[in-house]
Amino acid sequence: MLVAYALEPMCTYLYVTTMSRVAQDFVSDLQKKLFASILSQGTAFFDLNDTTSLLSILSTEVNTVADVLGGNLSRDRGLRAVLEAAGGVVVLGMIAPQLAPVLLAFIFLTSVNAALYSRTTKGLFARREIFKLKMNAGATTAFSNIKTVRSFAAEGHEFRGFLGMLRRADGIGLSLGESKARLESLSRFAIYSSLILLYAYGGNLVVSGRMPVKSLIAGIGYTFSLVFATQGITNTFAAVSYTHLRAHETREDRV
């Protein structure tokens, strides 16, 4: 255990630095190809797409991909979470197969919770970002044409348009906060319900002599690892779904 605990921090350092480098190389290559693709477009393309939108694609959208990759490859998410969850299931099946019903119940509750969260927030992330983009585009247009705005005394009109977009973005943000609160609370419920079942069912197996106490202790330890890994997978799924929906809704808005 001493050797394992000593090696774990070093392996974590190597994993995080390696995956961060992979993510950064991918994002840099994506930005390079995207910029080259935009430059190769015809004049009509630039007439249909304003500079603000193009800069948003090149910076904001790509940075969103970078955040997803960095957040899910260099922490207890993504591939690391999948491998840890798979390893936990295998080890638990070997040392305490009697606890499989509790394990399946936890995975089922977590999967249902993640599916409900994805369905509830479908499109909310993307619409919020669209309103922010429109708000920024409106502000850019107003600032760039401030003389025209003032000559027509249109400051109030521009302000009302900006305020409308801001309020709609804030409303969606509150809805997202409520959905996230439900996700977190239901996740806690699934965790604690599974642990109570684990203690009660596993304790009964130990008392009745159908399971040695050492298997129960080891099973509890691996169950905690499985809990954190499953949460990491859920967070990864939510982040990837958000990025996909945002890109889809943004493309529709431009069309």
Backbone torsions as a table, in degrees:
resi	resn	phi	psi	omega
1	MET	NA	-36.3	178.5
2	LEU	-62.6	-43.9	178.9
3	VAL	-64.3	-43.1	-178.9
4	ALA	-63.3	-43.9	-179.7
5	TYR	-68.4	-28.7	177.9
6	ALA	-75.9	-34.8	-178.4
7	LEU	-78.0	-30.0	-174.8
8	GLU	-58.4	-46.8	177.5
9	PRO	-61.1	-38.4	179.3
10	MET	-67.6	-42.0	177.8
11	CYS	-65.3	-37.5	177.1
12	THR	-62.7	-42.1	178.5
13	TYR	-60.9	-46.1	179.6
14	LEU	-64.8	-40.9	-179.3
15	TYR	-63.9	-49.5	-176.2
16	VAL	-64.6	-44.8	-180.0
17	THR	-65.3	-40.2	-180.0
18	THR	-66.1	-48.6	-178.0
19	MET	-68.0	-33.8	176.6
20	SER	-64.6	-39.6	178.6
21	ARG	-66.0	-41.7	178.2
22	VAL	-61.5	-45.4	-179.7
23	ALA	-63.5	-42.9	-179.2
24	GLN	-65.7	-41.2	177.7
25	ASP	-62.7	-40.3	-180.0
26	PHE	-64.2	-45.5	-178.9
27	VAL	-65.5	-41.7	179.0
28	SER	-62.5	-42.4	178.4
29	ASP	-65.6	-37.7	178.0
30	LEU	-64.5	-44.1	178.4
31	GLN	-63.1	-41.3	-179.5
32	LYS	-62.1	-47.5	-178.8
33	LYS	-68.7	-35.4	179.4
34	LEU	-66.4	-43.3	178.9
35	PHE	-64.0	-42.3	178.7
36	ALA	-64.0	-37.5	179.8
37	SER	-66.5	-41.7	179.3
38	ILE	-65.2	-42.7	-179.9
39	LEU	-62.1	-29.5	-176.1
40	SER	-82.5	-5.0	-178.5
41	GLN	-73.3	159.3	179.3
42	GLY	-77.7	174.5	-178.3
43	THR	-63.0	-35.9	-179.2
44	ALA	-61.1	-32.8	179.4
45	PHE	-62.2	-42.1	-178.8
46	PHE	-74.6	-22.7	174.2
47	ASP	-72.2	-33.0	-178.7
48	LEU	-84.9	-21.8	-176.9
49	ASN	-121.2	119.2	-179.0
50	ASP	-74.6	162.5	-176.4
51	THR	-61.1	-37.1	-178.9
52	THR	-60.7	-44.2	-179.9
53	SER	-65.3	-41.4	-179.4
54	LEU	-65.5	-42.2	177.5
55	LEU	-65.5	-34.8	177.7
56	SER	-63.8	-42.2	177.4
57	ILE	-62.2	-44.8	-174.5
58	LEU	-70.9	-29.2	-176.7
59	SER	-111.6	-64.6	-174.6
60	THR	-62.7	-50.0	-177.4
61	GLU	-64.0	-43.8	179.5
62	VAL	-66.9	-37.7	177.7
63	ASN	-65.2	-30.2	174.8
64	THR	-63.4	-43.1	175.6
65	VAL	-61.2	-40.8	179.4
66	ALA	-63.4	-40.3	179.2
67	ASP	-64.9	-41.3	179.1
68	VAL	-64.3	-46.6	-179.9
69	LEU	-64.7	-47.7	-178.7
70	GLY	-63.9	-39.0	-178.1
71	GLY	-73.6	-26.8	-175.1
72	ASN	-105.5	-11.9	178.6
73	LEU	-102.0	-25.6	-174.5
74	SER	-106.4	7.5	177.9
75	ARG	-130.4	-167.6	-178.4
76	ASP	-79.2	54.7	178.2
77	ARG	-138.1	-174.6	173.5
78	GLY	56.0	-135.0	-176.8
79	LEU	-58.7	-40.2	-179.2
80	ARG	-61.8	-43.8	179.9
81	ALA	-66.3	-39.9	179.7
82	VAL	-63.0	-46.1	-179.6
83	LEU	-64.9	-40.5	179.9
84	GLU	-66.6	-40.1	178.4
85	ALA	-65.6	-44.1	179.2
86	ALA	-63.0	-42.9	177.9
87	GLY	-63.9	-39.3	178.5
88	GLY	-63.3	-41.0	179.0
89	VAL	-63.9	-43.5	-179.3
90	VAL	-63.4	-47.5	-178.1
91	VAL	-65.8	-41.8	178.1
92	LEU	-62.7	-39.2	177.2
93	GLY	-64.0	-27.3	-179.4
94	MET	-82.8	-41.9	-173.0
95	ILE	-94.8	-24.6	-177.5
96	ALA	-148.7	68.6	-178.4
97	PRO	-64.4	-22.3	179.8
98	GLN	-65.3	-22.0	-178.2
99	LEU	-85.9	5.0	-178.8
100	ALA	-56.9	-41.0	178.7
101	PRO	-58.3	-40.8	178.7
102	VAL	-65.3	-41.8	179.6
103	LEU	-61.5	-45.3	179.6
104	LEU	-65.3	-36.4	178.2
105	ALA	-63.6	-42.3	179.4
106	PHE	-64.5	-45.9	-179.8
107	ILE	-62.2	-39.5	179.7
108	PHE	-63.9	-48.1	-179.7
109	LEU	-62.1	-41.0	180.0
110	THR	-66.1	-40.7	-179.8
111	SER	-65.7	-42.2	178.4
112	VAL	-63.5	-41.5	179.4
113	ASN	-62.1	-44.8	179.7
114	ALA	-64.2	-39.3	179.0
115	ALA	-65.5	-41.4	178.6
116	LEU	-64.2	-40.7	179.1
117	TYR	-63.9	-43.6	-179.9
118	SER	-63.1	-40.1	-179.1
119	ARG	-69.9	-38.9	-178.0
120	THR	-67.6	-40.7	-174.8
121	THR	-93.1	7.8	-177.7
122	LYS	-60.7	118.7	178.9
123	GLY	87.1	-18.0	-177.3
124	LEU	-65.7	-46.3	179.3
125	PHE	-58.6	-47.4	-176.7
126	ALA	-64.4	-43.4	-179.1
127	ARG	-65.1	-36.6	177.5
128	ARG	-62.9	-42.9	179.5
129	GLU	-66.9	-35.2	178.7
130	ILE	-64.0	-43.5	178.4
131	PHE	-63.5	-37.0	177.4
132	LYS	-65.7	-40.7	177.9
133	LEU	-63.6	-43.8	178.4
134	LYS	-63.7	-38.8	178.9
135	MET	-62.8	-45.5	179.0
136	ASN	-66.7	-38.4	179.1
137	ALA	-65.3	-40.8	178.1
138	GLY	-63.9	-41.4	178.2
139	ALA	-64.8	-40.4	179.1
140	THR	-63.0	-43.0	179.3
141	THR	-63.6	-42.8	-179.7
142	ALA	-64.5	-43.0	-179.2
143	PHE	-68.3	-37.5	-178.4
144	SER	-70.9	-26.9	-178.2
145	ASN	-118.5	41.1	-174.6
146	ILE	-61.6	-33.9	179.7
147	LYS	-65.1	-42.5	178.5
148	THR	-65.6	-41.9	179.1
149	VAL	-58.9	-44.3	-177.4
150	ARG	-73.6	-33.0	179.5
151	SER	-65.7	-28.7	177.6
152	PHE	-100.4	7.9	-178.8
153	ALA	52.0	45.1	-175.2
154	ALA	-99.7	17.6	-180.0
155	GLU	-60.0	-42.2	180.0
156	GLY	-63.5	-40.5	178.5
157	HIS	-62.6	-45.5	179.7
158	GLU	-64.0	-39.6	-179.2
159	PHE	-66.8	-41.3	179.3
160	ARG	-64.4	-39.1	176.6
161	GLY	-63.5	-43.7	178.3
162	PHE	-63.2	-43.7	-178.6
163	LEU	-64.9	-37.1	178.7
164	GLY	-62.2	-45.8	178.0
165	MET	-64.1	-38.7	-179.5
166	LEU	-64.6	-42.0	179.4
167	ARG	-66.4	-39.2	178.8
168	ARG	-66.5	-40.0	176.9
169	ALA	-64.6	-39.8	178.7
170	ASP	-65.9	-38.9	178.7
171	GLY	-62.9	-41.8	177.3
172	ILE	-66.5	-37.7	177.6
173	GLY	-60.9	-38.8	177.3
174	LEU	-66.4	-39.1	177.2
175	SER	-63.7	-40.0	177.4
176	LEU	-65.1	-38.2	177.7
177	GLY	-62.5	-40.9	177.9
178	GLU	-65.0	-40.9	179.1
179	SER	-65.1	-41.5	178.3
180	LYS	-65.1	-37.8	178.2
181	ALA	-62.7	-41.7	177.4
182	ARG	-65.2	-39.6	178.2
183	LEU	-60.3	-48.0	-177.9
184	GLU	-65.1	-44.2	-177.2
185	SER	-67.0	-41.6	178.6
186	LEU	-69.4	-32.0	175.7
187	SER	-64.6	-43.4	177.1
188	ARG	-62.4	-40.3	178.5
189	PHE	-61.2	-43.5	179.7
190	ALA	-63.9	-40.7	-179.5
191	ILE	-64.2	-52.1	-175.4
192	TYR	-69.1	-35.3	176.2
193	SER	-63.7	-42.1	179.4
194	SER	-65.6	-40.0	179.6
195	LEU	-66.6	-39.3	177.2
196	ILE	-62.9	-44.5	176.4
197	LEU	-61.3	-39.6	179.9
198	LEU	-62.8	-47.6	-179.7
199	TYR	-64.2	-45.0	-176.3
200	ALA	-68.6	-50.7	-177.8
201	TYR	-69.1	-45.2	179.3
202	GLY	-65.2	-39.4	177.2
203	GLY	-62.1	-39.4	177.7
204	ASN	-64.4	-38.2	177.6
205	LEU	-65.5	-37.8	179.0
206	VAL	-68.3	-44.7	-178.4
207	VAL	-63.0	-38.9	-178.7
208	SER	-81.5	-1.0	177.3
209	GLY	80.6	10.9	-179.2
210	ARG	-89.6	-5.2	177.9
211	MET	-151.4	132.3	175.6
212	PRO	-70.1	149.4	-176.6
213	VAL	-62.6	-30.9	180.0
214	LYS	-64.4	-33.6	178.3
215	SER	-68.7	-37.6	178.7
216	LEU	-65.2	-44.4	179.6
217	ILE	-61.8	-45.9	178.5
218	ALA	-64.1	-39.4	179.6
219	GLY	-63.1	-39.2	177.9
220	ILE	-63.5	-42.9	179.1
221	GLY	-61.6	-45.7	179.8
222	TYR	-70.8	-28.6	177.2
223	THR	-65.5	-40.0	176.3
224	PHE	-61.1	-42.1	177.2
225	SER	-62.8	-39.8	178.9
226	LEU	-65.1	-37.3	178.8
227	VAL	-59.9	-50.1	-178.7
228	PHE	-65.6	-38.9	179.2
229	ALA	-65.6	-40.7	179.2
230	THR	-65.3	-39.4	175.5
231	GLN	-62.2	-39.3	177.4
232	GLY	-62.6	-40.3	177.9
233	ILE	-64.9	-41.7	178.3
234	THR	-61.2	-44.4	178.8
235	ASN	-64.1	-38.0	177.4
236	THR	-63.9	-44.5	179.1
237	PHE	-60.4	-43.4	179.8
238	ALA	-63.8	-41.9	-178.8
239	ALA	-66.7	-42.5	180.0
240	VAL	-68.0	-40.3	178.7
241	SER	-62.9	-40.6	178.6
242	TYR	-61.4	-45.0	-178.7
243	THR	-64.9	-41.6	179.9
244	HIS	-64.9	-45.6	-179.8
245	LEU	-64.8	-40.3	179.8
246	ARG	-62.4	-44.9	179.4
247	ALA	-64.2	-40.8	-178.7
248	HIS	-65.5	-47.2	-178.9
249	GLU	-67.3	-36.0	178.9
250	THR	-65.4	-39.7	177.2
251	ARG	-63.9	-41.9	179.2
252	GLU	-63.6	-39.1	180.0
253	ASP	-64.7	-40.1	-179.9
254	ARG	-66.9	-37.2	178.7
255	VAL	-65.6	NA	NA
